[in-house]
Amino acid sequence: MIVAELIHVAWKSLLVNKLRSLLTMLGVIIGVAAVIVMISISAGTEAEISEAINQLGSNLVFIQGSMFRGGPGQRLQSGGLKMDDVAAIRERISGVAGVTVDQQTTAIVKAGNVTLEDITILGSTPDYAEVRDLIVGSGRFFTEQDNERAQKVAVLGSDIAAELFGSANPIGQTITVGNTKLAVIGVMEPKGLVSGTNFDEMVFVPIKLIFKKFMPSFVARFMGDNVRQITVAVAEDADMSSVIEQITILLAKRHEVTLNSLDFNVLTQEDIITTQESTTSSFRTLLAWVAGVSLIVGGIGIMNIMLVSVTERTREIGLRQALGATPRDIQIQFLSEALILSLLGGLIGVLAGIGGAILFGVLSDMRTVIVPYSIVLSFTSAAVVGIFFGFLPAQKAAQLDPIEALRHD
């Protein structure tokens, strides 16, 4: 039997029961569409996170305190990055464009008759603007002298400045943060939302002022001069791996630990992205498998309907065998019907999946990215499902005894 005739016969048989054929394909359609949509959502999330991380700058190195074991048989201890480590890195490591550390709290901010609640107050060092790629729009950022003296000065994010002072010039004005009056010395240019942080809605102050005025006393006593993270900006012409090596050796000596038992971790943007990609990749695979269950259910539906079809068409099968059709011809015919059902369902599922992914991205806050391999994977899976679950009914049809089949009512 030639291919064209085989497809024609199989298609004609499926059209006899159009509604049943459509309902049979429904499981495959849903399965294929689900695979494409799920992978699109996962890929979109991964792309958003990667872009957000890269917006911080590709030249950043993050140093974080970690848990470590002091020696054989000793218990775990907490790693302790200190404010002095910031100065040591700035002064003794070559290839560093800036070093900063920050501490956040929230407070009520007032200016004149305007009151803003739950505003983020970010204490940092003078290098913060350079490290985070922030630009001072007017006035200035605070200096090292301001920080050492815990001067009561503030730099406003652009949105905060507009909310507090409108079109008036904030420089030289006074704001009240909590119970402390601060002189406004600068306003930042708009930066927007970066990696979940809106820099335009912050008030920047010297970090030592944060510890002195805005941290509860018991927290300040507990923390002392400890810091949770140091951020280093590597100069454009410097080798990042060399800078990381220098930092690691320097801090290991300062903390009196060996290179095998460091009480801190050094991470780059690439390290964070790689970790994030590994996590989302596993999540994406899980979503694909969950969606793939629908394909299996669709395949079972195909097998069930094809078995019913064999029973209903037993007399037809016997007649074809009497006219010279071989068991292989019968098997190929029924296998072709199952394959057409799955491929047609797969094609409709691909269109539904692409449309669903686009619609989901438009109607929701989540970004979706259609991944080409998900289309190939889901469509190929649909074909495999058709062949696999169509084989048993086709085999059953091929093994029917011609005489018994002709006697079937």
C-alpha positions as CSV (number, residue, x, y, z in Angstrom):
1,M,0.0,0.0,0.0
2,I,1.5,3.3,-1.1
3,V,1.9,6.1,1.4
4,A,-0.7,8.5,-0.2
5,E,-3.3,5.7,-0.3
6,L,-2.5,4.7,3.3
7,I,-3.0,8.3,4.5
8,H,-6.2,8.6,2.5
9,V,-7.7,5.4,4.0
10,A,-6.6,6.3,7.5
11,W,-8.0,9.9,7.2
12,K,-11.3,8.7,5.8
13,S,-11.7,6.2,8.7
14,L,-11.1,9.0,11.2
15,L,-13.6,11.3,9.5
16,V,-16.4,8.7,10.0
17,N,-16.4,9.7,13.7
18,K,-15.3,13.3,13.7
19,L,-16.3,14.2,17.3
20,R,-14.7,11.1,18.7
21,S,-11.5,11.8,16.8
22,L,-11.4,15.3,18.1
23,L,-12.0,14.3,21.7
24,T,-9.3,11.6,21.3
25,M,-6.8,14.3,20.1
26,L,-7.7,16.6,23.0
27,G,-5.4,14.9,25.5
28,V,-2.4,15.3,23.0
29,I,-3.4,18.9,22.3
30,I,-3.4,19.7,26.0
31,G,-0.2,17.9,26.7
32,V,1.8,19.5,23.9
33,A,0.4,23.0,24.7
34,A,1.2,22.5,28.4
35,V,4.8,21.5,27.6
36,I,5.3,24.7,25.5
37,V,3.6,27.0,28.0
38,M,5.4,25.6,31.1
39,I,8.8,25.8,29.5
40,S,8.1,29.3,28.2
41,I,7.2,30.5,31.7
42,S,10.3,28.9,33.2
43,A,12.6,30.3,30.4
44,G,11.0,33.8,30.8
45,T,11.6,33.7,34.6
46,E,15.2,32.7,34.0
47,A,15.7,35.5,31.5
48,E,14.3,38.1,33.8
49,I,16.5,37.0,36.7
50,S,19.6,37.0,34.5
51,E,18.9,40.5,33.2
52,A,18.2,41.8,36.6
53,I,21.5,40.4,37.9
54,N,23.4,41.8,34.9
55,Q,21.8,45.2,35.4
56,L,23.8,45.5,38.7
57,G,27.0,45.4,36.6
58,S,29.1,42.6,35.2
59,N,32.2,43.7,37.1
60,L,30.9,43.1,40.7
61,V,32.4,40.8,43.2
62,F,30.3,39.9,46.3
63,I,32.0,38.8,49.5
64,Q,29.7,37.2,52.1
65,G,30.3,35.9,55.6
66,S,29.8,32.2,55.9
67,M,29.7,29.4,58.5
68,F,33.0,27.7,59.1
69,R,34.5,25.1,61.3
70,G,37.4,26.4,63.3
71,G,39.3,23.2,63.5
72,P,39.1,19.4,64.0
73,G,36.4,18.6,66.4
74,Q,35.4,22.3,66.8
75,R,31.8,23.5,66.3
76,L,30.7,25.7,63.5
77,Q,31.3,29.4,63.9
78,S,29.9,32.4,62.2
79,G,32.2,34.2,59.7
80,G,32.8,37.8,60.5
81,L,33.4,40.4,57.8
82,K,34.3,43.7,59.4
83,M,34.1,47.4,58.4
84,D,38.0,47.3,58.6
85,D,37.9,44.7,55.8
86,V,36.3,47.3,53.5
87,A,39.2,49.8,54.0
88,A,41.8,47.0,53.7
89,I,40.4,45.9,50.3
90,R,40.2,49.5,49.1
91,E,43.8,50.3,50.1
92,R,45.7,47.0,49.5
93,I,44.0,45.3,46.4
94,S,45.0,46.5,43.0
95,G,42.4,46.6,40.2
96,V,39.6,47.7,42.5
97,A,37.4,50.6,41.3
98,G,35.3,50.8,44.5
99,V,34.4,48.9,47.6
100,T,31.1,49.4,49.5
101,V,28.9,47.9,52.2
102,D,25.3,48.7,53.0
103,Q,22.8,48.4,55.8
104,Q,19.0,49.1,55.4
105,T,16.2,50.0,57.6
106,T,12.8,51.7,57.2
107,A,11.5,54.9,58.7
108,I,8.9,57.7,58.4
109,V,10.3,60.6,56.4
110,K,8.9,64.1,56.7
111,A,9.5,67.4,54.9
112,G,7.3,70.3,55.6
113,N,3.7,69.1,55.5
114,V,4.5,65.9,53.5
115,T,4.9,62.6,55.4
116,L,6.0,59.3,53.8
117,E,5.8,56.1,55.6
118,D,8.0,52.9,55.4
119,I,10.7,54.5,53.3
120,T,13.9,52.5,52.8
121,I,16.9,54.2,54.5
122,L,20.1,52.8,53.1
123,G,23.3,53.4,54.9
124,S,26.4,52.9,52.8
125,T,29.9,54.1,52.1
126,P,31.0,56.8,49.7
127,D,31.8,54.2,47.0
128,Y,28.2,53.0,46.9
129,A,27.1,55.2,44.0
130,E,30.1,54.2,41.8
131,V,29.8,50.5,42.7
132,R,26.1,50.4,42.0
133,D,26.4,52.6,38.9
134,L,24.3,55.4,40.4
135,I,24.6,59.0,39.2
136,V,24.2,62.1,41.4
137,G,21.8,64.4,39.5
138,S,22.4,67.5,41.7
139,G,24.4,68.3,44.8
140,R,26.8,65.6,45.9
141,F,27.1,62.1,47.5
142,F,28.4,61.9,51.1
143,T,32.2,61.6,51.6
144,E,34.4,59.4,53.8
145,Q,34.7,62.3,56.3
146,D,30.8,62.4,56.4
147,N,30.8,58.7,57.1
148,E,33.5,58.7,59.8
149,R,31.8,61.5,61.6
150,A,28.3,60.0,61.1
151,Q,27.2,63.4,59.8
152,K,23.5,63.9,59.6
153,V,23.3,64.2,55.8
154,A,21.1,62.5,53.2
155,V,21.0,61.9,49.5
156,L,17.5,61.4,48.1
157,G,16.3,59.1,45.3
158,S,14.6,61.0,42.5
159,D,11.1,59.8,43.4
160,I,11.5,60.6,47.1
161,A,12.8,64.1,46.2
162,A,9.8,64.7,44.0
163,E,7.3,63.5,46.6
164,L,8.8,65.5,49.4
165,F,9.6,68.8,47.6
166,G,7.8,68.8,44.3
167,S,9.4,71.1,41.9
168,A,11.4,72.9,44.6
169,N,15.2,72.4,44.9
170,P,15.8,69.9,47.8
171,I,19.5,70.8,48.2
172,G,20.1,72.5,51.5
173,Q,16.6,71.6,52.8
174,T,16.0,69.6,55.9
175,I,14.1,66.3,56.2
176,T,13.2,64.4,59.3
177,V,13.9,60.6,59.3
178,G,12.3,59.1,62.3
179,N,13.2,61.6,65.0
180,T,16.5,62.7,63.4
181,K,16.8,65.8,61.2
182,L,19.1,65.4,58.2
183,A,20.4,68.0,55.7
184,V,19.8,67.1,52.0
185,I,23.1,67.3,50.2
186,G,22.2,65.5,46.9
187,V,19.6,64.0,44.7
188,M,20.2,61.0,42.5
189,E,19.3,60.7,38.9
190,P,16.5,58.2,38.1
191,K,17.7,54.6,38.1
192,G,14.4,52.6,38.4
193,L,13.9,49.1,39.5
194,V,17.0,46.9,39.4
195,S,16.9,43.3,40.6
196,G,13.9,44.0,42.7
197,T,15.3,47.2,44.2
198,N,13.9,50.6,43.4
199,F,16.8,53.0,44.0
200,D,14.6,56.0,43.2
201,E,12.5,55.4,46.4
202,M,15.5,55.4,48.8
203,V,17.2,57.8,51.1
204,F,21.0,57.3,51.2
205,V,22.9,58.1,54.4
206,P,26.4,57.3,55.8
207,I,26.4,53.8,57.2
208,K,27.8,54.9,60.5
209,L,24.9,57.2,60.9
210,I,22.6,54.2,60.4
211,F,24.3,52.3,63.2
212,K,24.3,55.3,65.5
213,K,20.8,56.7,65.0
214,F,18.5,54.2,63.2
215,M,19.4,50.7,64.5
216,P,18.0,49.4,67.8
217,S,20.7,49.5,70.5
218,F,20.6,45.7,71.1
219,V,21.1,45.1,67.3
220,A,23.9,47.6,67.2
221,R,25.6,45.9,70.2
222,F,25.1,42.5,68.6
223,M,26.5,43.5,65.2
224,G,29.3,45.8,66.4
225,D,31.4,46.5,63.3
226,N,30.3,43.3,61.5
227,V,28.9,43.5,58.0
228,R,26.9,40.9,56.1
229,Q,28.3,41.6,52.6
230,I,31.0,43.6,50.9
231,T,30.6,44.5,47.3
232,V,33.6,45.2,45.2
233,A,33.7,46.8,41.7
234,V,36.6,45.6,39.6
235,A,38.2,48.2,37.4
236,E,37.6,47.7,33.6
237,D,41.3,47.1,32.8
238,A,41.8,44.6,35.7
239,D,41.6,40.8,35.6
240,M,38.7,39.7,37.8
241,S,40.2,36.3,38.7
242,S,43.4,38.1,39.9
243,V,41.4,40.5,42.0
244,I,39.4,37.7,43.6
245,E,42.6,35.8,44.4
246,Q,44.1,38.9,46.0
247,I,40.9,39.5,48.1
248,T,40.8,35.8,49.2
249,I,44.4,35.8,50.4
250,L,44.1,39.2,52.1
251,L,40.9,38.3,54.0
252,A,42.2,34.8,54.9
253,K,45.3,36.5,56.5
254,R,43.2,39.1,58.3
255,H,40.7,36.5,59.7
256,E,43.5,34.1,60.5
257,V,41.9,31.2,58.6
258,T,43.4,28.9,55.9
259,L,42.4,28.9,52.3
260,N,40.7,25.5,53.0
261,S,38.5,26.8,55.9
262,L,37.5,30.3,54.8
263,D,34.9,32.1,56.8
264,F,33.6,34.0,53.8
265,N,32.5,33.3,50.2
266,V,33.5,35.2,47.1
267,L,30.9,35.3,44.3
268,T,30.8,37.0,40.9
269,Q,27.7,37.8,38.8
270,E,28.5,34.8,36.7
271,D,28.5,32.5,39.8
272,I,25.1,33.8,40.8
273,I,23.7,33.4,37.2
274,T,25.1,29.9,37.0
275,T,23.5,28.9,40.3
276,Q,20.2,30.5,39.3
277,E,20.3,28.8,35.9
278,S,20.9,25.4,37.5
279,T,17.9,25.9,39.8
280,T,15.6,27.1,37.1
281,S,16.8,24.4,34.7
282,S,15.8,21.7,37.3
283,F,12.5,23.5,37.8
284,R,11.9,23.7,34.0
285,T,12.6,20.0,33.6
286,L,10.1,19.2,36.4
287,L,7.5,21.4,34.7
288,A,8.1,19.6,31.4
289,W,7.6,16.2,33.1
290,V,4.4,17.3,34.8
291,A,3.1,18.6,31.4
292,G,4.3,15.4,29.8
293,V,1.8,13.5,31.9
294,S,-0.9,15.0,29.8
295,L,0.7,13.5,26.7
296,I,0.7,10.1,28.3
297,V,-3.0,10.5,29.2
298,G,-3.6,11.5,25.6
299,G,-1.7,8.5,24.4
300,I,-3.9,6.2,26.6
301,G,-6.9,7.9,25.1
302,I,-5.7,7.1,21.6
303,M,-5.0,3.5,22.6
304,N,-8.5,3.1,24.1
305,I,-10.3,4.6,21.1
306,M,-8.3,2.6,18.7
307,L,-9.1,-0.6,20.6
308,V,-12.8,0.3,20.4
309,S,-12.3,1.0,16.7
310,V,-10.8,-2.4,16.1
311,T,-13.8,-4.1,17.8
312,E,-16.3,-2.0,15.8
313,R,-14.5,-2.6,12.5
314,T,-13.8,-6.3,12.9
315,R,-16.0,-7.2,9.9
316,E,-14.3,-4.6,7.8
317,I,-10.9,-6.0,8.8
318,G,-12.0,-9.5,7.8
319,L,-13.3,-8.2,4.4
320,R,-10.0,-6.5,3.7
321,Q,-8.1,-9.7,4.6
322,A,-10.4,-11.7,2.3
323,L,-9.6,-9.3,-0.5
324,G,-5.8,-9.8,-0.1
325,A,-4.7,-7.5,2.7
326,T,-1.8,-9.0,4.7
327,P,-1.6,-8.7,8.5
328,R,1.1,-6.1,8.0
329,D,-1.2,-4.0,5.8
330,I,-3.8,-4.1,8.6
331,Q,-1.3,-3.2,11.2
332,I,0.1,-0.3,9.3
333,Q,-3.4,1.0,8.6
334,F,-4.3,1.2,12.2
335,L,-0.9,2.4,13.3
336,S,-1.3,5.2,10.7
337,E,-4.6,6.2,12.1
338,A,-3.1,6.5,15.6
339,L,-0.1,8.4,14.2
340,I,-2.4,10.9,12.3
341,L,-4.4,11.5,15.5
342,S,-1.3,12.2,17.5
343,L,0.4,14.4,14.9
344,L,-2.7,16.4,14.1
345,G,-3.2,16.8,17.9
346,G,0.4,17.8,18.2
347,L,0.2,20.4,15.5
348,I,-2.9,22.0,17.1
349,G,-1.2,21.7,20.5
350,V,1.9,23.6,19.2
351,L,-0.3,26.4,17.9
352,A,-2.3,26.5,21.1
353,G,0.9,26.4,23.2
354,I,2.5,29.3,21.3
355,G,-0.7,31.3,21.5
356,G,-1.1,30.4,25.1
357,A,2.4,31.4,26.0
358,I,2.1,34.8,24.3
359,L,-1.4,35.4,25.9
360,F,-0.1,34.4,29.3
361,G,2.8,36.9,29.0
362,V,0.4,39.7,27.9
363,L,-2.2,39.1,30.6
364,S,0.1,38.4,33.6
365,D,3.1,40.0,35.2
366,M,5.3,37.0,34.3
367,R,7.5,37.1,31.3
368,T,7.3,34.2,28.8
369,V,10.0,33.2,26.3
370,I,9.1,30.6,23.7
371,V,11.9,28.2,23.4
372,P,12.3,26.5,20.0
373,Y,13.4,23.2,21.4
374,S,10.2,22.9,23.4
375,I,8.2,22.9,20.2
376,V,10.4,20.2,18.7
377,L,10.3,18.2,21.9
378,S,6.6,18.3,22.4
379,F,5.7,17.6,18.7
380,T,8.2,14.7,18.6
381,S,6.8,13.4,21.9
382,A,3.3,13.5,20.3
383,A,4.5,11.3,17.4
384,V,6.2,8.9,19.8
385,V,3.0,8.7,21.9
386,G,1.0,7.9,18.7
387,I,3.3,5.1,17.7
388,F,3.7,3.7,21.1
389,F,0.0,3.6,22.2
390,G,-1.2,2.8,18.7
391,F,0.9,-0.3,18.4
392,L,-1.2,-2.6,20.6
393,P,-4.5,-1.9,18.8
394,A,-2.8,-2.2,15.4
395,Q,-1.2,-5.5,16.5
396,K,-4.6,-6.8,17.7
397,A,-6.2,-5.9,14.4
398,A,-3.5,-7.6,12.4
399,Q,-3.9,-10.8,14.4
400,L,-7.6,-11.2,13.8
401,D,-8.6,-14.5,12.1
402,P,-10.2,-13.6,8.7
403,I,-13.0,-16.2,9.0
404,E,-13.9,-15.2,12.5
405,A,-13.8,-11.5,11.5
406,L,-16.2,-12.1,8.6
407,R,-18.6,-13.9,11.0
408,H,-18.6,-10.9,13.4
409,D,-21.9,-9.0,13.6
